[in-house]
């Protein structure tokens, strides 16, 4: 059966939040300053995909507070369709803080009881049509972890996508502060089996499976039933497999300032390029370049590049 023309290229499901990202203080003795921005992994990926030229919609719940209004305004500026967003007058929009030290970046969340965590499977009544009208549904481990009802909603969305012929992409995004490891292992394993494209990181998969070798992690992923695997290796690029061929796609050597949202930028750009017709390998090369640009600024959303910036890097920058 041939599918009708899609309204969207990508719909993403999860929790969007307001971000407060630590920025350098003007004086060493001064308390840290925080730059207000926006975050939430699948929201970041949706914006990255829109900046890369894809037609994107976002599926979530927001509070009816000013932070929720700010996120709606952000998506509208970024040309992410907000018509499926549900507003919840009984719960707040989540927020989080990012601090930085020699060990990297660290997250502190104020998201317990957030509107997005109150997602329910019956919310699919508003989301079935956008999912059916899209080429891809994108989710993450965080989409599953924020609450039991959100997890049920994510699985219902994935099942619906498979029924209507929409492809499913999953980013592992393991956050053990949100759920215990045994539940994360069981849920992510089940979710991988419902995917067409799995986007794990080496660190996540070592925690989830005990495996530390990239080849073994790719093999484990295929064993769960997913056909395409892109194992993210940070500055070393990615190991890419379509079940028949494996290829390491190198990263770009850059001076990283803040890695917040880099993986989300990678995911959104990869999906946008797949929709545009790129091979899996070429899409990963593009996504690597986009992520390399994103880590050179502060915050999850503001530094994410647009198409012309990525093309310039691809033309001039040697890979690592």
C-alpha positions in Angstrom: 0.0 0.0 0.0 1.4 3.4 -1.0 1.2 6.1 1.7 -0.4 9.4 1.0 1.9 12.5 0.9 3.0 13.4 4.4 2.1 16.6 6.1 5.2 16.4 8.3 8.6 15.0 7.9 9.2 14.5 11.6 7.1 14.5 14.7 8.9 14.3 18.1 7.4 13.3 21.4 8.7 14.1 24.8 9.2 16.9 27.4 10.4 20.4 26.6 11.8 22.5 29.4 13.1 26.0 30.2 16.9 26.0 30.6 19.1 28.0 32.9 22.7 27.5 31.8 25.6 28.6 33.9 27.8 31.2 32.1 31.1 32.7 33.1 31.0 35.3 36.0 32.6 38.6 35.3 34.6 38.3 38.5 36.0 35.0 40.1 34.5 35.9 43.5 31.0 36.5 42.0 28.3 33.9 42.2 27.6 32.1 38.9 25.3 33.7 36.3 22.7 31.7 34.5 21.6 32.3 30.9 17.9 31.5 30.3 17.3 29.3 27.3 15.3 26.2 26.3 15.9 22.5 26.3 14.4 19.0 26.5 16.0 16.5 24.2 13.3 15.8 21.7 12.3 19.4 21.5 16.0 20.3 20.8 16.0 17.6 18.1 12.8 19.0 16.6 14.2 22.5 16.4 17.5 21.2 14.9 15.5 19.3 12.2 13.5 22.4 11.4 16.6 24.5 11.1 17.9 21.8 8.7 14.8 22.3 6.5 12.4 19.6 7.7 8.7 20.0 8.3 8.4 19.3 12.0 5.7 19.1 14.7 6.0 18.5 18.5 3.9 16.3 20.7 3.8 17.2 24.4 2.0 18.7 27.3 2.9 22.1 28.7 1.7 24.1 31.7 -0.5 27.1 31.1 2.2 29.2 32.8 4.5 31.8 31.2 7.2 29.2 30.7 4.8 27.2 28.6 3.9 30.3 26.6 7.7 31.0 26.1 8.1 27.5 24.6 5.1 27.9 22.3 6.6 31.1 21.1 10.0 29.5 20.6 8.5 26.7 18.4 6.5 29.1 16.4 9.7 31.2 15.7 11.5 28.0 14.7 8.7 26.8 12.4 7.9 23.8 14.5 4.1 23.1 14.3 2.5 23.5 17.7 -1.1 22.4 16.8 -0.7 19.0 18.6 0.6 20.6 21.9 -1.7 20.1 24.9 -1.8 22.6 27.7 -2.3 21.4 31.3 -3.7 24.0 33.8 -3.0 21.6 36.7 0.8 21.2 36.3 3.8 23.4 35.6 6.2 23.4 32.7 9.5 21.8 33.7 12.8 23.7 34.2 16.4 22.6 34.6 19.8 24.0 35.4 23.2 23.3 33.8 26.5 23.8 35.6 30.0 23.4 34.3 33.3 22.3 35.8 36.5 20.4 34.7 34.5 17.2 34.5 32.0 18.6 32.0 28.4 19.7 32.3 25.9 18.7 35.0 22.1 18.8 35.1 19.8 19.7 38.0 16.0 19.3 37.3 12.8 20.8 38.6 10.5 18.6 36.6 8.7 16.4 39.1 5.0 16.5 38.4 5.5 18.5 35.3 2.8 18.8 32.6 4.7 16.6 30.3 5.1 13.9 32.9 1.3 13.7 33.0 1.0 12.5 29.5 -1.5 9.7 29.2 -2.2 7.1 26.4 -5.5 8.8 25.7 -3.5 11.9 24.6 -3.0 9.8 21.4 -6.5 10.9 20.4 -4.9 14.3 19.5 -1.6 12.8 18.2 -2.6 9.8 16.0 -3.2 12.0 13.0 0.1 13.9 13.1 2.0 10.7 13.6 0.2 9.1 10.7 0.9 12.2 8.6 4.7 12.1 9.3 7.5 10.1 7.8 9.3 9.8 11.2 8.3 9.7 14.9 11.3 10.6 17.1 11.5 9.7 20.8 14.1 9.2 23.5 14.9 7.3 26.7 13.8 10.4 28.5 10.4 10.3 26.8 10.0 6.9 28.5 11.5 7.8 31.8 9.7 10.9 33.0 6.7 8.9 34.4 5.0 5.6 34.0 2.1 7.2 32.1 4.5 9.0 29.8 6.2 5.7 29.1 2.9 4.1 28.3 2.1 7.0 26.0 5.4 6.7 24.2 4.9 3.0 23.6 1.4 3.6 22.4 2.7 6.2 20.0 5.4 3.8 18.7 2.9 1.1 18.2 0.6 3.4 16.3 3.5 4.6 14.1 4.2 1.0 13.1 0.6 0.4 12.3 0.4 3.4 10.0 3.8 3.0 8.3 5.6 5.9 10.1 9.2 5.1 10.8 10.4 5.3 14.4 13.7 6.8 15.7 14.9 6.4 19.3 17.8 8.2 21.0 18.9 6.2 24.1 19.4 9.4 26.3 19.8 7.4 29.5 19.1 9.5 32.7 19.4 7.2 35.7 18.3 10.1 38.0 14.8 9.6 36.4 14.4 5.8 36.8 16.1 2.7 38.2 18.5 0.9 36.0 16.5 -2.4 35.8 13.4 -0.5 34.5 15.5 1.5 32.1 17.1 -1.7 30.7 13.7 -3.4 30.2 11.9 -0.4 28.7 14.7 0.7 26.3 15.3 -2.9 25.2 11.6 -3.2 24.3 11.6 0.2 22.6 14.6 -0.6 20.5 12.6 -3.5 19.1 9.9 -1.1 17.9 12.4 1.2 16.1 13.6 1.6 12.6 16.6 3.7 13.7 18.4 3.5 17.0 20.7 6.4 18.1 22.6 5.2 21.3 25.7 6.6 22.9 28.6 4.5 24.0 28.3 5.7 27.6 24.5 5.0 27.7 24.9 1.5 26.3 27.8 0.5 28.6 25.5 1.4 31.5 22.5 -0.4 30.0 24.2 -3.6 28.8 27.6 -3.8 30.4 29.2 -3.8 26.9 32.1 -1.4 26.2 33.1 -2.3 22.6 31.4 -0.4 19.8 31.0 -3.5 17.7 29.4 -5.5 20.5 26.9 -2.7 21.2 25.9 -2.5 17.5 25.4 -6.3 17.5 23.3 -6.1 20.7 21.1 -3.4 19.1 20.5 -5.4 15.9 19.6 -8.4 18.1 16.7 -6.5 19.6 15.2 -6.1 16.1 16.3 -2.7 14.9 17.7 -2.4 11.3 19.7 0.8 11.5 22.0 1.7 14.3 24.1 4.9 14.7 26.3 4.6 17.8 27.5 8.0 18.8 31.1 8.2 19.9 31.4 11.9 20.8 34.4 13.6 19.2 35.3 10.3 17.5 32.2 10.5 15.3 29.9 7.5 15.0 29.8 3.8 14.1 27.0 3.3 11.6 25.3 0.0 10.6 22.4 -0.9 8.4 22.5 -4.6 9.4 24.6 -5.4 6.3 27.4 -2.9 6.3 29.2 -1.1 9.1 31.2 2.1 8.7 32.8 4.5 11.1 32.1 8.1 10.2 34.7 10.4 11.8 33.9 13.5 13.8 35.2 17.0 13.5 38.0 18.5 15.7 36.6 21.6 17.4 37.1 23.5 20.6 34.0 22.5 22.6 32.5 25.1 25.0 29.2 23.4 26.0 28.1 20.0 24.9 24.5 20.5 26.1 22.1 19.3 23.4 24.8 18.1 21.0 23.3 14.7 20.7 19.9 16.1 20.1 21.3 18.4 17.4 22.9 15.3 15.9 19.6 13.4 15.9 17.5 16.2 14.4 19.9 16.9 11.6 20.3 13.2 10.8 16.6 12.7 10.5 16.2 15.9 8.4 18.9 14.7 6.0 17.3 11.2 5.7 14.0 12.9 4.8 15.8 15.0 2.2 17.1 11.8 0.5 20.6 11.4 1.9 22.0 7.9 2.5 22.4 6.9 6.1 26.1 7.5 5.9 25.8 10.9 4.3 23.2 11.9 6.8 25.5 11.0 9.7 28.3 13.0 8.1 26.0 16.0 8.0 24.8 15.4 11.6 28.4 15.1 12.8 29.2 18.5 11.4 26.0 20.1 12.9 26.8 18.7 16.3 30.4 20.0 16.1 29.1 23.5 15.5 26.6 23.2 18.3 29.1 22.6 21.0 30.9 25.8 20.3 28.2 27.9 21.9 26.4 27.9 25.3 23.0 26.3 25.7 21.0 23.6 24.0 19.1 25.6 21.4 20.9 28.8 20.6 24.1 27.3 19.1 22.3 24.8 16.8 23.4 25.7 13.3 21.4 26.3 10.1 22.0 24.6 6.8 24.4 27.1 5.4 26.7 26.9 8.4 26.8 23.1 8.2 27.6 23.2 4.5 30.4 25.6 5.0 32.0 23.3 7.7 31.6 20.2 5.5 33.3 22.0 2.6 36.3 23.4 4.6 36.9 21.5 7.8 39.1 18.3 7.9 37.6 15.5 9.9 39.3 14.1 13.0 
